[in-house]
Amino acid sequence: MSPNANHNGSAHHDHGKCVADALAAAREICDQRGERFTELRGRVLELVWESHRPIGAYAVLERLKADGRSAAPPTVYRALDFLMEVGLVHRIESLNAYIGCAHPGAAHASQFLICKDCGTAEELESPAVDAALAAAAGDHGFKIAGRVVELSGTCKNCSGS
């Protein structure tokens, strides 16, 4: 099961395990790629996974300072850029915030469901949506260089479904 699965109010969601799984996956991916998974990178990833709500870089910075770390904005952005580069986090463009990747290390096109009421975000990976976008772009002779699909609405917990 991916670290993001069953987080929306499931009585069976073990968030501690969720964070631990994300950190373990990060260590494994960095080891496989010969990348350093530093203590700071680990703490930034942990803060991103702290809830299933996207978190901004300055909120990460404030949490690091609350931990007693002397971090500056460039340090946080470098850590977040690294985590995105190795496929551990995604940037939610509309919120200028970050969320943990549900499929770390695997190349994939994602879509995000963002609840306007509670602020949670859930990553989807729908090949059908990806294929439809590629086909529609191709019909117009457009070559996609980057893709961010964000849907805002109300999650099942907030809508009572």
C-alpha positions in Angstrom: 0.0 0.0 0.0 1.3 3.5 -0.8 2.0 5.9 2.1 -0.9 8.1 1.0 -3.5 5.3 0.8 -6.5 5.3 3.1 -5.6 8.6 4.8 -8.9 10.4 4.5 -10.3 9.7 7.8 -9.9 5.9 7.7 -10.1 4.5 11.2 -7.3 2.1 10.2 -4.8 4.7 9.1 -1.6 4.5 11.1 0.1 7.8 10.4 3.3 6.9 12.3 3.7 3.9 9.9 2.9 6.1 7.0 5.7 8.5 7.9 8.1 5.6 8.7 7.3 4.0 5.3 8.0 7.2 3.5 11.4 7.6 5.3 12.3 4.0 4.6 11.4 4.4 0.9 13.5 7.6 0.8 16.6 5.9 2.3 16.2 3.0 -0.1 15.8 5.2 -3.2 18.8 7.4 -2.2 20.9 4.3 -1.6 20.0 2.9 -5.0 20.9 6.2 -6.7 24.0 6.8 -4.7 22.5 10.0 -3.3 23.0 11.2 0.3 19.8 11.2 2.4 21.0 13.6 5.0 19.5 14.3 8.4 18.1 17.6 7.1 16.6 16.0 4.0 15.0 13.4 6.2 13.5 15.9 8.6 12.1 18.0 5.7 10.5 14.8 4.2 9.1 14.0 7.7 7.6 17.5 7.9 6.1 17.1 4.5 4.5 13.8 5.5 3.5 15.1 9.0 -0.1 15.4 7.7 -1.8 14.8 4.4 -2.1 18.5 3.8 0.3 20.3 1.5 2.9 22.4 3.3 4.7 25.4 2.1 8.4 25.9 2.3 8.2 28.7 4.9 6.0 26.5 7.1 8.8 23.8 6.8 11.3 26.5 7.7 9.3 27.5 10.8 9.1 23.9 11.9 12.8 23.4 11.5 13.4 26.6 13.6 11.0 25.2 16.2 13.2 22.1 16.3 16.1 24.4 17.2 17.8 24.1 13.7 19.3 27.2 12.1 17.9 26.8 8.6 17.5 29.5 6.0 15.0 29.6 3.1 17.6 28.5 0.5 18.4 25.4 2.6 14.8 24.4 2.8 14.3 25.0 -1.0 17.4 22.9 -1.8 16.1 20.1 0.4 12.7 20.2 -1.3 14.2 20.4 -4.7 16.3 17.3 -4.0 13.2 15.5 -2.7 11.3 16.4 -5.8 14.2 15.4 -8.0 14.4 11.9 -6.6 10.7 11.5 -6.7 9.8 11.7 -3.0 7.6 14.8 -3.0 5.4 16.7 -5.4 4.8 20.4 -5.6 1.2 21.4 -5.6 1.4 24.4 -8.0 -1.9 26.1 -7.0 -1.0 26.1 -3.4 2.8 26.7 -3.7 3.2 23.8 -1.4 4.5 20.3 -1.2 3.1 16.8 -0.5 4.7 13.4 -0.1 4.6 11.2 -3.2 2.4 8.1 -3.0 4.6 6.3 -5.5 8.1 7.3 -4.5 10.9 6.7 -6.9 8.7 5.6 -9.8 8.3 7.9 -12.8 4.6 8.7 -13.1 2.2 11.5 -14.0 0.0 12.4 -11.1 -3.2 14.1 -10.5 -4.2 15.6 -7.2 -7.5 15.9 -5.4 -7.4 18.9 -3.1 -10.2 19.4 -0.5 -11.1 23.0 -0.2 -12.7 22.4 3.2 -10.1 20.5 5.2 -7.1 21.1 3.1 -6.1 17.5 2.5 -4.6 16.5 -0.8 -4.6 13.0 -2.3 -2.4 11.9 -5.1 -4.0 9.9 -7.9 -2.2 8.0 -10.7 -4.7 7.5 -13.5 -3.1 6.3 -16.7 -6.4 7.0 -18.5 -6.3 10.7 -17.5 -2.7 10.9 -18.5 -3.5 9.3 -21.9 -6.5 11.5 -22.5 -4.4 14.6 -21.9 -1.6 13.4 -24.1 -4.0 12.6 -26.9 -5.9 15.9 -26.6 -2.6 17.8 -26.7 -1.4 15.7 -29.6 -4.6 16.5 -31.6 -3.5 20.1 -31.4 0.1 19.4 -32.3 1.2 20.3 -28.8 4.2 18.6 -27.1 3.7 18.5 -23.4 6.9 19.4 -21.4 5.3 19.4 -18.0 2.0 18.4 -16.5 0.3 19.3 -13.2 -3.4 18.3 -12.8 -5.0 19.6 -9.7 -8.7 19.1 -8.9 -10.2 21.1 -6.0 -13.4 20.1 -4.4 -14.7 18.4 -1.3 -13.3 15.1 0.0 -15.5 12.2 1.1 -15.1 13.1 4.8 -16.1 16.7 4.4 -19.0 15.9 2.0 -20.2 13.1 4.3 -20.1 10.5 1.5 
